[in-house]
Amino acid sequence: MKALLCTRAGTPDDLELADLPDPVAGPGEAVVRVAAAALNFFDTLIIAGKYQYKPAFPFSPGAEFAGTVESLGSATSDLKVGDRVTGYARYGAARERIAIAADRLTRLPDALDFDRASGLSVTYGTSYYALKNRAGLERGETLAVLGASGGVGLAAVELGKLMGARVIACASSDDKLAFAREHGADETVNYGTSDLRDALKRLGGEHGIDVIYDPVGGVYAEAAVRSIAWEGRFLVVGFAAGEIPKLPLNLVLLKSCDIRGVFWGSWTEREPDEHRANMDDLVRWCAEGKLSAHVHATYPLADAKRALDDIATRKVMGKAVLTM
């Protein structure tokens, strides 16, 4: 089988396309013929050796995928050969076949294509966990989403709207904000041309912003917290800006607000039953057309460098997907 390999810490230019033996399903595992593997911003960090977990070399990037069950090991239940599935593997999905624990897979309805399904686990999984399990977002609350046109940001916009919130999309350009509006945002803030704090305070009014979803970090985090409501919830999702912010804790005291971490990957391992329940919701909503699972572009496996470069340079709105 063909596999995209990272053999040393580096850049997308250092990745290699190699031939590997087909995997064999062990006990409790399934081998999935991968049709599509979605890439995320953190893939650019993993191959550089700068992410919170560092796989042993060589490894394939790509945390999420969709495809068809090709074989099953012993002691597996519920799945059968030929089932259409999506799954989350942390890394290793940028290859033609992957062996993975069967309980990490979610069945797909025929109405949901592999390209869109491949991008559900990480972006929508993270955002749903953040809004539902961490923030307890309630209907009628105001949600501000930073980085609103990226993978997790766009998912948060759509899910926030589906959950009944008033959604304020925040991004660095007008075209990104127009894209967020197309996907359900009620209000927008261009923090490339206007002051984020002032804009959110204006849109939040006297009450303030109930929930802030921040996958960006950098200088935007403190500005957003200064607009938060009394007992609001600030969700720490990631640091796409490249800088981990240091928040003045007096702001947390004065607003009686919460700073809540969102480590979705670890949660899926600690609470697998809740994760599966969330994935069932997401797959159903996507098949019903309630979530777009927007694919920015598809790239052949051999063109993964261009896909990762597009992600790194913030060209991607939605998901970049590798097709096998």
VMD Tcl script that draws the C-alpha trace (Angstrom):
set ca {
  {0.00 0.00 0.00}
  {1.02 3.64 -0.48}
  {1.66 5.66 2.67}
  {2.74 9.22 3.36}
  {5.62 9.03 5.85}
  {7.29 11.48 8.19}
  {10.77 10.05 8.84}
  {12.20 13.02 10.77}
  {10.99 16.27 12.27}
  {10.70 18.84 9.52}
  {8.40 20.49 7.02}
  {5.91 19.15 4.46}
  {8.82 19.11 1.98}
  {10.43 16.35 4.06}
  {7.50 13.94 3.80}
  {7.97 10.81 1.69}
  {5.56 8.65 -0.28}
  {6.47 5.02 0.34}
  {5.25 1.45 -0.26}
  {4.46 -0.50 2.91}
  {3.05 -3.97 3.59}
  {-0.72 -4.06 4.07}
  {-1.69 -4.05 7.78}
  {-3.28 -7.07 9.46}
  {-6.16 -6.69 11.91}
  {-5.27 -7.79 15.44}
  {-7.75 -8.76 18.18}
  {-10.45 -6.11 18.47}
  {-9.20 -4.30 15.36}
  {-10.49 -3.55 11.89}
  {-8.52 -2.84 8.74}
  {-10.11 0.02 6.83}
  {-9.44 0.75 3.18}
  {-9.09 4.52 3.41}
  {-10.99 6.51 0.81}
  {-10.28 9.97 2.26}
  {-8.14 11.34 5.10}
  {-8.67 14.86 6.39}
  {-5.78 17.07 7.48}
  {-5.78 19.62 10.30}
  {-3.58 22.47 11.46}
  {-2.01 20.28 14.12}
  {-0.64 17.99 11.39}
  {1.78 20.78 10.50}
  {2.95 20.75 14.13}
  {3.18 16.96 14.46}
  {5.52 16.61 11.49}
  {7.66 19.43 12.92}
  {7.88 17.71 16.31}
  {6.10 20.61 17.99}
  {2.81 19.02 19.06}
  {1.88 17.72 22.54}
  {2.36 14.14 21.43}
  {5.29 13.02 19.33}
  {4.90 9.72 17.45}
  {7.93 7.51 16.86}
  {9.42 7.81 13.37}
  {8.41 6.85 10.78}
  {4.72 7.68 11.00}
  {1.97 8.96 8.74}
  {0.20 12.25 9.53}
  {-3.58 12.47 9.31}
  {-5.75 11.91 12.37}
  {-9.14 11.25 10.77}
  {-10.39 9.25 7.83}
  {-13.32 7.56 6.16}
  {-13.48 4.37 4.16}
  {-14.65 0.77 4.05}
  {-14.00 -2.06 6.51}
  {-11.86 -4.59 4.65}
  {-11.13 -7.16 7.37}
  {-11.76 -7.79 11.06}
  {-9.65 -9.32 13.80}
  {-10.93 -11.64 16.48}
  {-13.12 -10.34 19.33}
  {-14.72 -7.59 17.28}
  {-18.45 -6.97 17.40}
  {-21.01 -4.70 15.74}
  {-18.99 -4.16 12.54}
  {-18.87 -6.30 9.42}
  {-16.72 -6.34 6.30}
  {-18.02 -3.78 3.80}
  {-19.32 -1.31 6.40}
  {-18.74 2.35 5.53}
  {-17.07 4.04 8.50}
  {-15.31 7.14 9.77}
  {-12.71 7.15 12.51}
  {-10.15 9.01 14.58}
  {-6.61 7.67 14.95}
  {-4.54 10.60 16.38}
  {-2.14 10.09 13.45}
  {-1.44 7.48 10.77}
  {-4.40 7.93 8.40}
  {-2.55 9.32 5.38}
  {-2.21 5.88 3.82}
  {-4.30 3.50 1.76}
  {-5.13 1.15 4.66}
  {-5.13 1.51 8.42}
  {-5.54 -0.99 11.27}
  {-7.42 0.54 14.19}
  {-9.46 -0.52 17.22}
  {-12.94 -1.28 15.93}
  {-14.58 0.69 18.73}
  {-12.93 3.86 17.36}
  {-15.08 3.64 14.23}
  {-18.52 5.07 13.51}
  {-20.80 3.67 10.81}
  {-21.80 6.01 7.99}
  {-25.17 6.20 6.25}
  {-25.07 5.80 2.47}
  {-26.17 9.43 2.06}
  {-22.88 10.75 3.50}
  {-19.91 10.78 1.12}
  {-16.41 9.81 2.26}
  {-14.81 13.21 1.63}
  {-17.13 15.06 4.02}
  {-17.26 12.19 6.50}
  {-13.47 12.11 6.78}
  {-13.47 15.61 8.29}
  {-16.13 15.10 10.96}
  {-14.18 13.51 13.80}
  {-11.66 16.19 14.76}
  {-13.25 19.51 13.84}
  {-16.89 18.77 14.59}
  {-15.96 16.34 17.36}
  {-13.82 18.98 19.07}
  {-16.38 21.73 18.66}
  {-19.33 19.63 19.80}
  {-17.41 18.44 22.85}
  {-16.41 22.05 23.58}
  {-19.89 23.53 23.25}
  {-21.92 20.66 24.68}
  {-19.71 18.94 27.26}
  {-17.39 21.75 28.37}
  {-19.39 24.96 27.94}
  {-22.91 23.61 28.42}
  {-24.06 26.05 25.73}
  {-27.74 26.86 26.15}
  {-30.31 28.00 23.62}
  {-30.47 31.80 23.45}
  {-26.91 32.38 24.68}
  {-24.36 34.39 22.69}
  {-21.34 32.51 21.32}
  {-18.27 34.24 19.86}
  {-16.06 32.05 17.64}
  {-12.50 33.13 16.87}
  {-10.88 31.76 13.71}
  {-14.40 31.21 12.44}
  {-13.55 30.12 8.89}
  {-11.04 27.42 9.81}
  {-11.88 23.79 10.43}
  {-12.85 23.85 14.11}
  {-14.08 27.44 13.91}
  {-16.52 26.75 11.09}
  {-17.73 23.64 12.92}
  {-18.32 25.74 16.06}
  {-20.30 28.30 14.04}
  {-22.57 25.63 12.56}
  {-23.00 23.68 15.80}
  {-23.60 26.83 17.84}
  {-26.38 27.82 15.48}
  {-27.82 24.29 15.50}
  {-27.81 24.37 19.32}
  {-29.82 27.61 19.34}
  {-27.14 30.20 20.14}
  {-26.64 33.65 18.66}
  {-23.30 33.24 16.87}
  {-20.68 35.96 16.35}
  {-18.01 34.87 13.87}
  {-14.58 36.48 14.25}
  {-11.88 36.19 11.58}
  {-9.07 38.13 9.91}
  {-10.65 39.02 6.54}
  {-13.99 39.96 5.03}
  {-14.07 36.97 2.67}
  {-13.61 34.59 5.62}
  {-16.42 36.35 7.46}
  {-18.71 36.15 4.43}
  {-17.98 32.42 4.36}
  {-18.90 32.14 8.06}
  {-22.17 34.01 7.42}
  {-23.02 31.50 4.69}
  {-22.71 28.81 7.36}
  {-24.99 30.42 9.92}
  {-23.15 33.25 11.70}
  {-25.51 36.01 12.89}
  {-22.86 38.71 13.36}
  {-19.23 39.10 12.29}
  {-16.06 40.81 13.51}
  {-12.97 41.41 11.36}
  {-10.15 41.48 13.90}
  {-7.70 42.26 11.12}
  {-9.21 45.73 10.67}
  {-11.04 46.45 13.94}
  {-10.44 46.12 17.66}
  {-11.76 42.74 18.81}
  {-12.49 43.82 22.38}
  {-14.48 46.89 21.32}
  {-16.42 44.99 18.67}
  {-17.36 42.15 21.03}
  {-18.33 44.55 23.81}
  {-20.61 46.36 21.35}
  {-22.19 43.16 20.05}
  {-22.42 41.60 23.50}
  {-24.12 44.65 24.96}
  {-24.46 45.14 28.68}
  {-24.77 41.38 29.26}
  {-21.56 40.39 27.43}
  {-20.57 37.24 25.55}
  {-21.69 34.02 27.25}
  {-19.25 31.62 25.57}
  {-16.00 32.38 23.73}
  {-14.52 29.64 21.54}
  {-10.81 30.31 20.95}
  {-8.67 28.09 18.71}
  {-6.39 31.04 17.87}
  {-4.75 32.32 21.07}
  {-2.11 35.03 20.77}
  {-3.18 38.62 21.37}
  {-6.84 37.82 20.73}
  {-7.43 35.78 23.88}
  {-7.23 38.63 26.41}
  {-9.20 40.96 24.17}
  {-11.98 38.38 23.97}
  {-12.01 37.68 27.72}
  {-12.48 41.40 28.40}
  {-15.84 41.17 26.60}
  {-17.11 38.08 28.43}
  {-20.34 37.99 30.41}
  {-20.67 37.50 34.15}
  {-20.10 33.76 34.70}
  {-19.19 33.37 31.04}
  {-17.10 30.47 29.75}
  {-13.86 30.91 27.79}
  {-12.92 27.77 25.85}
  {-9.20 27.18 25.24}
  {-9.16 25.13 22.03}
  {-5.76 25.84 20.45}
  {-3.09 28.34 19.51}
  {-3.16 28.74 15.74}
  {-1.62 32.21 16.09}
  {1.54 30.50 17.35}
  {1.63 32.24 20.73}
  {0.25 30.81 23.97}
  {-1.41 33.76 25.76}
  {-0.97 34.63 29.42}
  {-4.27 35.93 30.80}
  {-4.45 38.40 33.72}
  {-6.33 36.45 36.39}
  {-7.96 39.60 37.73}
  {-10.22 39.46 34.66}
  {-11.37 36.00 35.67}
  {-12.10 37.26 39.18}
  {-13.96 40.40 38.08}
  {-16.20 38.51 35.65}
  {-16.56 35.40 37.85}
  {-15.92 33.58 34.58}
  {-14.45 30.18 33.80}
  {-11.42 29.31 31.67}
  {-12.12 25.81 30.39}
  {-9.64 23.63 28.52}
  {-10.78 21.58 25.53}
  {-8.53 18.52 25.06}
  {-10.84 16.51 22.85}
  {-8.33 13.81 21.90}
  {-7.68 12.81 25.50}
  {-11.40 12.97 26.31}
  {-12.21 10.47 23.55}
  {-9.95 7.95 25.32}
  {-11.21 8.72 28.82}
  {-14.91 8.80 27.89}
  {-15.27 6.55 24.81}
  {-19.01 5.99 25.25}
  {-19.75 9.74 25.32}
  {-17.48 10.23 22.32}
  {-19.37 7.58 20.35}
  {-22.69 9.18 21.29}
  {-21.43 12.56 20.06}
  {-20.19 11.05 16.80}
  {-23.56 9.40 16.20}
  {-25.19 12.84 16.52}
  {-22.69 14.45 14.14}
  {-22.95 11.76 11.47}
  {-26.76 11.90 11.59}
  {-26.88 15.71 11.39}
  {-24.42 15.77 8.51}
  {-26.39 13.15 6.57}
  {-29.55 15.19 7.19}
  {-27.91 18.33 5.78}
  {-27.86 20.17 9.13}
  {-24.04 20.34 9.09}
  {-22.06 21.11 5.95}
  {-18.73 19.35 6.75}
  {-17.42 21.75 4.11}
  {-14.46 20.48 2.09}
  {-12.23 23.34 0.93}
  {-10.39 21.11 -1.55}
  {-9.35 17.52 -2.17}
  {-5.73 16.58 -2.91}
  {-4.27 13.28 -4.09}
  {-2.09 11.57 -1.47}
  {1.03 12.43 -3.47}
  {0.11 16.13 -3.23}
  {-0.04 16.25 0.58}
  {2.70 18.90 0.72}
  {0.45 21.40 -1.06}
  {-2.46 20.57 1.23}
  {-0.35 21.12 4.37}
  {1.12 24.33 2.94}
  {-2.39 25.62 2.24}
  {-3.37 24.88 5.85}
  {-0.23 26.52 7.25}
  {-0.76 29.69 5.20}
  {-4.43 29.98 6.27}
  {-5.79 29.44 2.76}
  {-8.13 26.63 3.79}
  {-11.72 27.43 4.75}
  {-13.25 24.23 6.04}
  {-11.26 21.01 5.50}
  {-8.37 19.90 3.31}
  {-8.88 16.24 2.37}
  {-6.44 13.70 0.91}
  {-7.98 11.16 -1.45}
  {-6.39 7.77 -2.01}
}
mol new
graphics top color blue
foreach p $ca { graphics top sphere $p radius 0.5 }
foreach p [lrange $ca 0 end-1] q [lrange $ca 1 end] { graphics top cylinder $p $q radius 0.2 }
display resetview
